[in-house]
Amino acid sequence: MLPTEMQWEAAAEGEQLGGAHFGQPYGNGAPENIGKFEANSHGLYDMMGNVYEWTLSEFGPDGKNKVVRGGAWNSASHFLRTSDRVGKDPELRYSDVGFRCVKPSQREGQ
């Protein structure tokens, strides 16, 4: 399942801009394989700067768009913050949006 926006932000906590896939040159102009940078304090890789990641959370009052987080390979540096949020239409395809699945903890699953 996809994380909520709050779950995504909690997982990204501790991520630093230096660990994001961002800088000059931009690489090959497309998403990169994961794990090129160190994991964050939760042991997760590439929470920022490779591709935006879908969440289950709605963006905007009509609920049509969903929140994506994390910035992407083609993002300007000001989008590479764990607090940045963007709304995208889940019915469309994007070259800079992917997903990260979450598994409920035992505590959540009880």
N, C-alpha and C positions, 0 to 999 in steps of 0.2 A: 504494500500500500504506500501511497505518497504521504509525506509528513504534512502536518499543518504548518502554517507560517511560524508559529511559536516553537514548534519542535525543530524546524529547520534552524531558526536563530539560536536555540540552545545548543544544537550540534555544532554550529559554526563558531560558537563562543571560543575566544582564544586565537582565532585565525588572525594572522598578521598580513599586511599588504606584501611584505617580502616573500611570503609563501604563496602568493597568488600568481597565476599565470598571466603576467602583465609586464610589459617593458618593451624596449626597443632592442633589436627588431622584434616584430610580433610573431615570428616563427613562420609557419607555412601558410598563414592566412586561413586557418581552420582549427577546430578543436584538436587538442593533443591527447596522447595516451596519458592515463592517470599515473600518479606516483612519481612524477619528476621532481617534486618538492617534498619537504618533510611533512609528516602528518601533524595535525593540530593537537592540542592537549587532550582531545578525546580519541586520538588515534585515527582520525578521518582525514582523507586526502582531498585536496582540490575543491574546497568548499567555495572558493571565490576565483573567478577569472578564467575558467575553462569554458563552461557553458552555464547559462542561467539554469536554475532547477525549478521545476514545477512544484507547487504546493497545492493542498486541497482548499486553501483559503480563498475566499472571494475578494476581488478587487473592485471597488466601486459599489454604489447603491443598487444597481440593477443585477449584480451577481453574474453577469455574462462573462466577464474576464476573471481569470485566476491569477493569483500572485506568483511571480517567479522571483527567485532570489539568487544572489551570488555574483552577478556580473558575468561577462563572457569574454571570450578571446578578442572580440572586436569592441569592447567597452572602453570608454574613456576612464581615466583613473578615478574620477569622483564617483563612479558607479561601483567601485570595488571596496565596498564597506558592508559589513554584516547587517547594518541597519537599512541599507538601500532596498527598496521594493519597487517592482514594476508590474503593471497589469498587462496580460496578453490573452488573446482569444484562444481557448483550448481547441477550437475547431480548425485552427490553421496550423500549418507546419512552419517551423523556424529553424534555420541552420545554426542558431546560437542558443537553443534551449534543449535541455535534456531532462533527465529525472534521476532521483536517488530514492530507492525504496527504504522504508523503515519497517522494523519488526517491533511490535509492542513488547515492552518489558514484562516480566512475570507479574510485577505489581499491577501494571495496567491491564493485563489479561485476566486478572482474578475477578 
